Amino acid sequence: MTTATPSHPYVGMWETADGRIRHHLLPNGRYDEARGRRESAYQGRYEVSGDHIEYWDDTGFTADGDFVDDVLYHAGMVLYRKL
């Protein structure tokens, strides 16, 4: 697996169509997830291998997802890159 770097194509903000859930994939391999008005609801680390992402929340929760055509499919959610 490869930890994200500043030039990694998936670094940046991803959000659901309604903007309620937002994943900020940071260039240092960490993420910050906001839920509604609750900023930094979840934080942890992530690793990307090809088009697959693995998450490890700081509380011990794990999850994964896949990038397909610049869309992130994660835990039943669909997140789009925020420009």
C-alpha positions as CSV (number, residue, x, y, z in Angstrom):
1,M,0.0,0.0,0.0
2,T,1.1,3.5,-0.6
3,T,0.6,6.4,1.7
4,A,-0.8,9.6,0.1
5,T,1.6,12.3,-1.0
6,P,0.9,15.8,-2.1
7,S,0.9,14.7,-5.8
8,H,-1.5,11.8,-5.1
9,P,-4.5,12.2,-7.4
10,Y,-7.1,11.5,-4.6
11,V,-5.8,14.1,-2.1
12,G,-8.4,16.8,-1.4
13,M,-12.1,17.2,-0.4
14,W,-14.7,14.6,-1.2
15,E,-18.4,15.1,-0.3
16,T,-21.8,13.5,-0.7
17,A,-24.2,15.2,-3.2
18,D,-26.0,17.0,-0.4
19,G,-22.7,18.1,1.3
20,R,-23.7,16.4,4.6
21,I,-20.6,14.1,4.7
22,R,-17.2,15.5,3.8
23,H,-13.9,13.6,3.7
24,H,-10.8,15.7,3.5
25,L,-8.0,13.4,2.4
26,L,-4.8,15.2,3.6
27,P,-1.5,14.8,1.8
28,N,0.2,13.3,4.9
29,G,-2.0,10.2,4.9
30,R,-4.5,11.5,7.4
31,Y,-8.2,12.2,6.9
32,D,-10.7,14.5,8.6
33,E,-14.4,13.6,8.2
34,A,-17.2,16.1,8.8
35,R,-20.8,15.1,9.4
36,G,-23.4,17.9,8.9
37,R,-22.4,20.8,11.1
38,R,-20.1,18.6,13.1
39,E,-16.6,19.4,11.8
40,S,-13.9,16.8,12.5
41,A,-16.5,14.2,13.5
42,Y,-14.0,11.4,12.7
43,Q,-10.2,11.5,12.1
44,G,-7.7,8.9,11.3
45,R,-5.3,7.6,8.7
46,Y,-5.8,6.2,5.3
47,E,-3.8,4.4,2.6
48,V,-4.5,4.1,-1.1
49,S,-3.5,1.2,-3.3
50,G,-4.5,1.8,-6.9
51,D,-8.1,2.9,-6.8
52,H,-8.8,1.3,-3.3
53,I,-8.7,3.2,0.0
54,E,-8.5,1.8,3.5
55,Y,-9.4,3.9,6.5
56,W,-8.3,3.5,10.2
57,D,-10.2,5.8,12.5
58,D,-8.4,7.0,15.6
59,T,-11.0,5.2,17.7
60,G,-10.2,1.9,16.0
61,F,-13.0,1.7,13.4
62,T,-12.0,0.5,10.0
63,A,-13.6,1.0,6.6
64,D,-12.7,1.0,2.9
65,G,-13.8,2.3,-0.4
66,D,-13.1,2.5,-4.1
67,F,-12.5,5.3,-6.5
68,V,-14.3,4.8,-9.9
69,D,-14.4,7.5,-12.5
70,D,-13.4,10.2,-10.0
71,V,-16.2,9.2,-7.6
72,L,-15.5,7.6,-4.1
73,Y,-17.8,4.7,-3.1
74,H,-17.3,4.3,0.6
75,A,-19.5,2.4,3.2
76,G,-22.7,2.7,1.1
77,M,-22.0,6.4,0.4
78,V,-21.1,8.1,-2.8
79,L,-18.7,11.0,-2.5
80,Y,-17.7,13.4,-5.2
81,R,-14.6,15.5,-5.5
82,K,-15.2,19.1,-4.4
83,L,-13.4,21.5,-6.6
